[in-house]
Amino acid sequence: MQGADVTMLSAVGDDKNGHDAIGILSAYGIDVSFMQIIPDAPTGTVGVALDNNGKPTFVIHQGSAWDQLVWNDAMASRITTADAVSFGTLGQRHAVSGATIRRAVEAAATKGIPCVLDINLRPPFFDAEMIRDSVQLASILKLSDDELVEVCFACSISKTDQPEGDLRGLLEFGSLDMVVLTRGENGAVLVTHEGTFTQDGIDGNVIDTVGAGDAFTAAFLVGELRGYAHDQNLRKSCEVAAATCAHSGSVPEARSNTSDHSEISDRGAVT
């Protein structure tokens, strides 16, 4: 959570996995009061297989509770008091959850709240329209080098020989504030209206890369909210992602959420 107060908006089944998930999130100090329990759908599960380099492939099961996330008045109130909202593409695979997520982002945008789109393309759960509409809803776009070609195609951006040209095309297409591209062991590139910033990869022991992209996004968003210089924020975010790769699983042992909050308002972030 990188020192932010986080509220999770999602849904789980009324089953052991669901109750365990809420317990784990609570142990990390995440506000779960807006989590929805769907009695007639199972908690979402994902199969993960790692290759010899620790890079995962996923089997994401369908018919999950998080596909049935519905909009309500309490969610509307929470969204408009956040410092930022983070959303992805995978959560929009079902019409019900997709409509809820888009409504949440639109509510935030009308209040001038930054909306971070973390692209997560998992075939067959996306199409060009979803990608294009999501980019146009966001103010900050984060994607990986594996996703760049697909996102450029969806947004009718002609690929160039250099990632910076592609990212600038996306910046203009979505009227975005910034676009950040993660490049695995090669670091990251950030493009803003002020310039381009690059960060080399961080050396470290890679056990598995599950959760590294999410860790990067969390660190990057909090750094932006704190007003870190772009080069400083990019390096810190890469360091956090590298640390995530150094242990098995996407999260370390739970510990008290006592990081310094002084530079972020008490409104928190919603994901």
C-alpha positions, 0 to 999 in steps of 0.5 A: 500500500506504500503508505496510503489508505486503500479501499478495495471495491470488489466482490467475493463469494460467500465461501471459504476463499472469499472469507479468507480473501477479506481476512488477508486484505484486512490484515494489510490494513485495507478497508474492506467495508465496500467489498460485496459478497455474492452468494450464488457465485464463487470467489474468483481464482486464478491458476498461475504457472511460472517459466524458468525465468519466473515469468507467469502465465495465468488461467483466469476462471470465469463465472466469478463473484467479482464479475457481479460487482454492482454500483450502489450509493455507498460506493458513489460516496466513497469514490468522490472522496478519494485522492485517486482511483485505480482500475484495470481492464480485466475487471471489465470482462463482464457487463455487470462489473464493467459497467460498475467500474466505468461508472466509478471512474466517470464519477471520479473524473467529474471531481478531478480525481486522478484515475490510473488505468493499469492495463492487464490483458488476459486473453480472451477477456479484452477487445479493442473497444474496451482498451480504447474506452478505458484509455480515454477514461483515465488520466494516467496510463500504465502498461507493460512492454508486452502490452504495448503493441495491442494497446497501440493497435486498439487506439489506432496509434502507428507503432514507431521504432522507439517506445517514446514515440508510441507512448506520446501517441497514447498520451495525445490519444487519451488526453492523458497526464502521463503514460508509464511503460514497464520493461521488466528487467530493463526498467521503465519509461515515463512520458509526460507533457514536460518530457521523457524519463527513463529508469534502468532495471534494478538488479536483484534475485528474481524468484517470481514476477507475480505481482511486480506490475501491481507493486510498481503501479501502487508505488508510482501512484503514491509517489505522484500523490506525494509530489515526488520528482518524476525521476525519483518516483520512477526509480522508487517504483522500479525498486519496489517491483524488484523487491516483489520479484525477490520473494515467492508470491505477490505479497510479503508477510503482512505487517502493521501499516504504519508508513508515513502518511503525512504527505497524502491527505486522509482521503486515501486511494480506491482500487 
